[in-house]
Amino acid sequence: MAIESHHAQAHPRQNTANTRDNRKQGWMERMLFATLSAIVFVQSYLGFLLWSQPTAHEWLLGEWFINYQGGFVRRGLIGEILWQISHWLALDIIKLTIITQITTIIIFVVLVYLLIHQTDASPSTVILLFSPAFLLFMIFTWPHLGVRKEVLFGILLCLQLLVLRKSTLSSIILPLLTGIGAVLVILSHEMLVLYLPYLLMATVSHEQGFGRLSRMTSLALLPAIIIAGMIIRAPQADPATINAICASLQTAMPRDCTEPNALGSITFLGATTQQGMQFTRSYTTAETTTVYLVTGLLSAVPIIVTITTYRLWQYLSRNALAFIGGLWGLSLIATAPLFIVAADYGRFINIHVTCTTLILAQLIYKQCATFPPALRNNTALWIGSMLFIVSWQLPMWLMFATYERAFPWLALFGWNN
């Protein structure tokens, strides 16, 4: 009777705990849905603004306008496809590009939601999923970021992770499709070759080591790596090629095609590495360096906290941990030169954070990893996680890397740089 009485008293407490957890889970899913909806809304509104402009934007649209009408150039695949469609169907390439961008971001948002909406709700996963360096980056950097081509890589990684979760494709078909997708992504932007190790990290974490699937994926990625190497080693686009791209756009030419001193994605095809370094140095100051050092470290905090509190290393073999650590380090080291030749520091950090977050969310879901029960209902931790999210922002590039933009709360103390 004493045992039965004890269990009868324990059930209400257990039910209360489960109810609280369910409420937190439902709250986080609603917040995630709201955040992803906000991303679609702000990008759609930006598309509306670009639609109504008399001249195509030299960066937000120009990156998608690069095509092969002057010969093969880096980053030209998407632009060539759009040009061919607009040419044969007599469509306005500006409007076609905007529709393509909005469609792309919707696909990305839907895939991200499918991948992470069931992630365990805890203070750690709140700062992970709502980090200013992850999804909120697309909102906080509006309207300067737009829909950039790294979203294509995000779509590829999401598709791979979702297929791995379902395990519906063989160890040959999935690597083959991944390799084809990687080639298409690299032909859209060669920089993304530096993030290909994340595709291998996904397979290694899935099969607990460098097994058949990972070996086949590494082989399938070789064509993309070779193509990227050829593109990087190729000479910069000459003036004739740039002029041919601009001429193919006719009335849709962006400002860098019509004004001699204007900079944009198309004319930057002719920039040398030295010019890129000089351009980056011209915007580098003690303030921008400090801002990115601090926000870069803050970007890593949710990842470190989540790995530590969920003790995720327990769900991976030593072999898998060694390969994942090596691949992660390889990608981080490989992208380091980007911070010398290009000014889009926030974008580079955001891609790393996005890929890592998606893989961690996959691992938490598949392994049913749990947050320490004693900490789950700690009010101070939940308040702290909220303060962390709203206390800083990751600037997109050097021009916007000011203390006021990165830490808006400084204005409360009368900060005026």
Buried (B, 14 or more C-beta within 10 A) or exposed (E): EEEEEEEEEEEEEEEEEEEEBEEBBEEBBEBBEEBBEBBBEBBBEBBEEBEEEEBBBBBBBBBBBBBBBBEEBBBBBBBBBBBEEBEEEEBEBBBBBBBBBBEBBBBBBBBBBEBBBBBBBBBBBBBBBBBBBBBBBBBBBBEBBBBBBBBBBBBBBBBBBBBBBEEEBEBEEBBBBBBBBBBBBBBBBBBBBBBBBBBBBBBBBBBBBBBEBBBBBBEBBEBBBEBBEEBEEEEBBBEEBBBBBBEBBEEBBBBBBEEEEEBBBBBBBBBEEEEBBEBBEEBBEEBBEEBBEBBBEBBBBBBEBBBEBBEBBEBBEEEBBBBBEBBBEBBEEBBEEBBEBBBBBBBBBBBBBBBBBBBBBBBBBBBEBEBEEEBBEEEEBBEBBBEBBEEBBBBBBBEBBBBBBBBBEBEEEEEEE
